[in-house]
Amino acid sequence: MSQKYEWFVRLPDRPDVLETRLENRPLHVSHNKPLMENGTITFGGPLLSSQPTSMEEGLQKITGSIHLIKARTEEEVWELVRDDPYAKLEVWDLEKAEGDVHWGWPIDEMGPAIALVAVPLNVMDCLEGQ
């Protein structure tokens, strides 16, 4: 199987790991930077329990992470996850982690009508036109 699929991975934090998470964020980011640059991780970030009103409040509401990972197999996804510093430091509760595959066709196979939907919108450009 040579086709890569995009996997949505939800990685909940263990209880009381915020300090460990924040102390090791530079290590986590430097580990993932090359994976983002080569397109293996297409998106990632913290999950929050609710919408924060400030950065400080947002930090207190972190409940885990999400990643969009391009991989050929589910096992490849979990290998990448287990190699992350947050996994090795037991910030994430991997027993509760979930991953779902998203199956998308390449845009050139969808035709022009669907390809238009796939073009990212710049919100500011949309607002300026109003």
Backbone hydrogen bonds, N-H to C=O, Kabsch-Sander energy under -0.5 kcal/mol:
donor,donor_aa,acceptor,acceptor_aa,energy
5,Y,71,A,-3.2
6,E,102,H,-1.4
7,W,5,Y,-0.5
7,W,69,I,-3.0
8,F,100,D,-3.2
9,V,7,W,-0.7
9,V,67,H,-3.1
10,R,8,F,-0.5
10,R,98,E,-3.0
11,L,9,V,-0.5
11,L,65,S,-3.2
13,D,63,T,-2.9
14,R,91,V,-2.9
17,V,14,R,-0.7
21,R,17,V,-3.0
22,L,18,L,-2.9
23,E,19,E,-2.5
24,N,20,T,-1.7
25,R,22,L,-0.8
28,H,24,N,-2.3
29,V,25,R,-3.1
30,S,26,P,-2.5
31,H,27,L,-2.0
32,N,28,H,-2.0
33,K,29,V,-1.8
36,M,32,N,-2.1
37,E,33,K,-2.6
38,N,34,P,-2.0
39,G,36,M,-1.0
40,T,35,L,-1.6
41,I,35,L,-2.0
42,T,40,T,-0.6
42,T,68,L,-2.6
43,F,68,L,-1.0
45,G,66,I,-1.9
47,L,64,G,-2.8
49,S,61,K,-2.2
58,G,54,S,-2.3
59,L,55,M,-2.3
60,Q,56,E,-1.5
61,K,57,E,-0.8
61,K,58,G,-0.8
62,I,59,L,-1.1
63,T,47,L,-3.0
64,G,47,L,-1.0
65,S,11,L,-2.3
66,I,45,G,-2.6
67,H,9,V,-2.0
68,L,43,F,-2.7
69,I,7,W,-2.5
69,I,67,H,-0.6
70,K,40,T,-3.7
71,A,5,Y,-2.6
71,A,69,I,-0.6
77,V,73,T,-1.5
78,W,74,E,-2.3
79,E,75,E,-2.2
80,L,76,E,-2.0
81,V,77,V,-2.3
82,R,78,W,-2.7
83,D,79,E,-1.3
84,D,81,V,-1.6
87,A,84,D,-0.8
88,K,84,D,-2.3
89,L,85,P,-2.5
90,E,87,A,-1.4
91,V,86,Y,-2.7
92,W,86,Y,-1.2
93,D,12,P,-3.6
94,L,92,W,-1.1
96,K,93,D,-1.7
97,A,94,L,-0.6
98,E,10,R,-2.3
100,D,8,F,-2.6
102,H,6,E,-3.7
103,W,101,V,-0.5
104,G,102,H,-0.8
109,E,106,P,-1.8
110,M,106,P,-0.6
110,M,107,I,-1.4
111,G,107,I,-0.9
115,A,111,G,-2.1
116,L,112,P,-1.7
117,V,113,A,-0.8
118,A,114,I,-1.1
119,V,116,L,-1.1
123,V,121,L,-0.8
126,C,122,N,-1.7
127,L,123,V,-2.3
128,E,124,M,-2.3
129,G,125,D,-1.0
130,Q,127,L,-1.5
